Amino acid sequence: MRQERPLLPPLPPPPPPLQEPEEVAGAASMDTPPRLPDPVPSPILRHSPAAGSTRRSRSLRSLMADSPSVTFAADIRSASKAESSASFESFRFQRSGSRPGPSPSPGPGGVARSSTRRSASERFGSQRDLRDEDARFVYINDADRTNAPPAGLPDNSVHTTKYSVLTFIPRNLYEQFHRVAYVYFFILAMLNFVPQLGVFTPAAGILPLAFVLGVTAVKDAYEDWRRHRSDKTENNRAASVLVDGVFRHKPWKEVQVGEVVRVVANETLPCDMVLLSTSDPTGVAYVQTINLDGESNLKTRYAKQETMATPPEALAGVIKCEKPNRNIYGFLATVDVDGRRAVSLGPSNIVLRGCELKNTAWAIGVAVYTGRDTKVMLNSSGAPSKRSRLETHMNRETIVLAVVLLLLMSIVSLLAGIWLGDHSDELGIIPFFRKRDFSSGDPDATYKWYGAGAQVAFTFMMAVIQFQVMIPIALFISMELVRVGQAYFMVQDKHMFDAQRQARFQCRALNINEDLGQIKYVFSDKTGTLTENRMEFRCASVHGGDFSDTSGGGGGGGDDDGHSVTGVDGVVLRPKTAVKTDPKLVALLRGGAGEKADRARDFFLTLATCNTVVPIVADGPAAAAARVLEYQGESPDEQALVYAAAAYGYTLVERTSGHIIVDVFGTRHRDHGSSRHMSASQKELGDEDARVVRVGDPARTNERLEFAGNAVRTAKYSPLTFLPRNLFEQFHRLAYVYFLVIAVLNQLPQLAVFGRGASVMPLAFVLIVTAVKDAYEDWRRHRSDRAENGRLAAVLFPGGQFLPTEWKHVRVGDVVRVVADESLPADMVLLATSDPTGVAYVQTLNLDGESNLKTRYAKQETLSTPPDQLVGAVIRCERPNRNIYGFQANLELEGGSRRIPLGPSNIVLRGCELKNTAWAVGVVVYAGRETKAMLNNAGAPKKRSRLETHMNRETLFLSAILVVLCTLVAAFSGVWLHTHQDELELAQFFHKRDYLSHEKNNNYNYYGIAAQIVFIFLMAVIVFQIMIPISLYISMELVRLGQAYFMIRDTRLYDESSNTRFQCRALNINEDLGQIKCVFSDKTGTLTQNKMDFRCASIDGVDYSDISRQQPVEGDRIWAPKISVRTDSQLVKLIRDGGDTEQGRHTREFFLALATCNTIVPMITDGLVSKKKVIDYQGESPDEQALVAAAAAYGFVLVERTSGHIVIDVLGEKQRYDVLGLHEFDSDRKRMSVIIGCPDKTVKLFVKGADNSMFGVIDKTMNSDVVQATEKHLHSYSSLGLRTLVIGMRELSQAEFQEWQMAYEKASTALLGRGNLLRGVAANIERNLHLLGASGIEDKLQDGVPEAIEKLRQAGIKVWVLTGDKQETAISIGYSCKLLTREMTQIVINSYSRESCRKSLDDAISMVNKLRSFSTDPQARVPLALIIDGNSLVYIFDTDREEKLFEVAIACDVVLCCRVAPLQKAGIVDLIKKRTSDMTLAIGDGANDVSMIQMADVGIGISGQEGRQAVMASDFAMGQFRFLVPLLLVHGHWNYQRMGYMILYNFYRNATFVFVLFWYVLYTGFTLTTAITEWSSVLYSVIYTAVPTIVVAILDKDLSRRTLLKYPQLYGAGQREENYNLRLFIFVMMDSIWQSLAIFFIPYLAYRKSAIDGSSLGDLWTLSVVILVNIHLAMDVIRWNWITHAVIWGSIVATWICVMIIDSIPIMPGFWAIYKVMGTGLFWALLLAVTVVGMIPHFAAKAFREYFTPSDIQIAREMEKSQDMHDATHPEVQMSTVARA
């Protein structure tokens, strides 16, 4: 028997006597307890014999008898409670796989346990020994040794390609000639090369085969090139490989067997790896094998505990594994990590290449198979090739054709033999059969004659060649093309599209399409083929009872189905799949008693626990507040059973390798598998997952991994990279590439139309202008960077001194000192401040735009220690991220045993300023580009105007026109050349014969007609290039810049109260402001002022809202809040005199809660009157400021706040309250709470929050009358438009407080999942509250809001209000701002279940249809208003009922959404954008509006009280909502009208010039000779005509501001796209054709029989076209000023001057031409004639349109001219609403 290696070394005590094998077998069969199911680890018990003894098995019972630490399950049940507990703890300890200290020796029996998992494959056969010759040896962390010869292991690169550059031609031809038909035709082609058999010319004989081979080769080359590209991408992906103790990035192709690789969540595995460790303490990792086997369910894999405890860089050992094979479900190996014992490995310990790591932060493994040895590559072979039956039958007919061909050839050759025999004597004189060679001296010589027999054979062969097409070679290509076409239509067939799965039909085998029409038998699987493979729980038989009646049960969509649970963070978790339940069974589970109820509970607990399903919590739909709980498992049956258990109240919410958590009717139960198991969110991160910062020691901090320096670089270029990078960025515009290609073509001698310099100049001009602008902007960024990096900071140096250091030299780990009003150089954790309690105040204006002061704290543990003595402390913090509101870290002081938690309140960020604090000291944790400010330094998503999008359509039309013109010229040129081909030797420009050359047949600049046609086409492209205007892009940018300037300088958009001007943050969508159809607005801070005033309160069920009792604060008080509050006299009297009554105590508790439950910082300044102090309450929320000011007005004055306590002046007496805990407000809980240590030594919990959140945690059994009265008061406050908050409290016992403190400390020290854990702690303490009362705060409307909304509605703009307030509050504000009117019919959808929501939507649709049928006149129809809340939106977006919501909303005039979350706002905007072409605008002022602003076509931010997050994410920003009216109705209208006209004008003027050139080409033999000089052609669109259109597009106004504001209906012109559409484009093109005809033919006909030269005529045409297009522009100008006059007439003068200068240059071809022609009267007459004739159609159309079919704009314009706008008696003009576009 072979000696086995023991698990542990031999022990000194001798082993007990061994039993015989039979005894062992018997004992094992009787006594072995059942093994726990996988994946729960079970102990593996082995005996360690003495050295040299033969190892034998031993009975488990005997081993248990010798080991006191192991107890049978029966012994546990029978033993005493203490013994049971001890034994169970020992059992859990042994399973944990690790010990707290050094491993102790085994017990007396020499027995030890190894916590090693074994899967079923390991237990049955996986642990057989591998022979060395059959195994691969992998040395961990030693790739060189692993890959040393003779191993010959492949690298990790993969190659799926078939060819290389060298092997492509021979190998491809070899593969193609596997087709016998190709060999057949190849032989025929070769025979045709034999002189005696040459029927066709050699080229004609080989061409068909060459074509087929070439087409197939190109297809194969393209497919292989795609494979090459895919391989290159795959092989160059980055993997994190352990090199010299540090994980470094390395391409996949360089990964070697034996290397240790680290993979993070959602990354793909680069090779087959054995897991060494994972982020889970128990070694669990989840992988998705969808790329391997197509399954999307998560698979569980494990790392061995033997490798988990050792850091990867210190791990050494050898893995002995099987050689590579295709079995993806099997793996045999052992790992030896300590040289003494081998631990078995199986399929559950290996992760394969192509899998993705999921729900696991990271995993580390050692590569065992790479490249082509990986299992996925060994399995990457295609399906077996199939051949259609039709193609098989086709071979039969091909053989028949071959027989027919053979018969024909035989007949021909036979008849040829007979004919030769009959005419043998005549062959000497018959053509083609000159038998005798008369030119030879030999009388017997023959001429190409080999005898009759040979001639018969030759005829047979020649007949084969002649009749070869009998077997069609093109048939193979035709069949392939037909099959591709058939496959395309099958794939595109909408009847075979699965909308549910979004899956199209797939045609994976192109060669058997026709077999689909011959099927006789269908063999089908059932599960997943005939069925959906979606298992649904239908019924159950529990304890003999049948529970199959689900007709009255839940699960259909209600909230009462037991299907949703609340997570530890307070967020609702809703299982993804709903299950219908049996009401009787639910009742039995919830309230039943007896054995039947117990068995039913055991039944569902079994369903929830007896599985391997993994619960995954994911975000729900964008607008849903709940999160989705999805169960992932390998079996759909298991998933269905777990969903059923959840529906009946047993919800599996968490699974690790050692425990699961089941929510049983709202109560969490945890089943432990190990005492050391804990959830992933509570584990501590190692150094590889956290940033380790050593305080005061930047050298050691940056030793292992060099962190980013503190220098920032916002510049894009350097002197070396500017030119190439700037050109690269500019040439991303396809138009620039187009003009570059044209300029390059012009450099070719054969295509040179213009001079080389002239052709490059326009593009060079545009590139240089843009480059200069970019260089200037980047120079400013460089200068700013130098100033920023050169600022000085005080850094702690050895010796304890702070010395000035430039910011760019600050490093992570440095201790920095900042004084008051200084900016922070980096992100720092506070260590100490000038305040004894560690408080520091910072202003984050540069970071998030908020001017309010934020409070930050230094920990008490570091506050009392000098900074130089903190050197050596270690901070472990999260890696750099963009979240400026989150931070998680721990601090370990040197020599300390406790980790101190750090959070967002302990870090100060770069860019903030220190305020009201003398100094602060901190340690740098993030520097330079890793600071949160730099990581957030990204602009809003780029938007593109609709006008520019439509412009691309016209650009394509212009391109088509250009191609047509070029094609016509090239075709006509070819015809002309063919007609005059005999005259080209003497024709100008076509010297076909080169008489200067001595060689015969030498041509001069002539390459044949075909080449000349191609040259002419390309030359025509060069000549007509300006058909696509290059200057249009520059013109649009300049126009937008000018428009933005005037919008910014508009004093009517200036807000004096906040001293803010209008901001134009996105220059590329100015014109979109003129096409808005739908406005989405926030309420608070957008429609209202967001300046809160405390108005009333409900305390202990008593309403204090009587305005008659309210009066200013009386009395001579020392403390005077800056915000004045009117107080209720009755309430003041109760506070002062009723302290002993119960109502008085409740009232004082109420205002004490207002003064304590907040994060307000009091700033005390001297008042105007001596002895008076003015308190300015600084806080992040205006609501909190109002509440604290109200508390101060009633005598509870907050006067001081530190990190550990607050001081409140209570009715003139200062009292100190210790702040023992604080749970800040978050959007999930919608409340905040504070735990206060009161002066009377009691501990109280004060909570405030929204009513829908607070009433869920109020104890309604206490004072139910007070609760009902408060709810009634809240409803009345909301109806008045007030914002409401509910206040509650609870007194905590010492035990409750200590329990909370332990839970809070544990949650706050976790690095991962800290937020969820803290929310769970808050939810546990915020319960059973006593209701104190509620508050009402007024948020007044902004000035002009009702009038603004009315104007917008008159302009045809729908206004939607999306708010987070209560429905009553929102409706009240809607009436106040005239959004809602009494004439409107309100449709209210306020549902609390899916079913009721569905019914409400159906009822709403019915009402809309009914009202539509009543009123046929759109003007007289009943206005509708839709009011919907956030809960209903959750159900709508969850159940894909958006289409119904859209149908209702689009029919309503007003939509009001209440209680909506930020993502729901974006979802509503997206609802309209996806389903209509309407332009949308979103306006808001807070961070909760950012997603909505970025989702809309145009986003506007309000500079309000909630910071500048909305402004920084917006396209435009302003101070008041009312400014929206002049912005849209005035500037939006102007911008759209001007930009639309400018684009059409640019198309018109360039097309006119091109058509003039085209007409000239028709009269020059299509040679593309131009009479207009090349410089005039180049300067036409850059200088001659560019400036006027830019100035007019900036300054012209079709209507005055007063008219546009007086008649909002005029805004509809932009909505109807009247100023830019396809019809106008066609008219413009027709106008340009007419004007080009006038410009060309009038001078042509006048000078036709004269001796005028081409240059003079070209100058006349140049001046004519410039004058005409400028007169055209002048005719369309509405408002003239001196600038307009200067640029229009100045452009004509400038053109004249340029033409004269060009003709004054002697080297130019038209020297002195203009001076000759200008001296004649005919020249001036022709200029006048061209102008008059050219403008007649435009003038006539303009006059006809304005007099007979005027638009609203033209009517208003005439009204401006003829009537006094100030005349109060003139009638209103009814504007048309009918689209004219």
Disulfide bonds with the S-S distance in Angstrom:
none
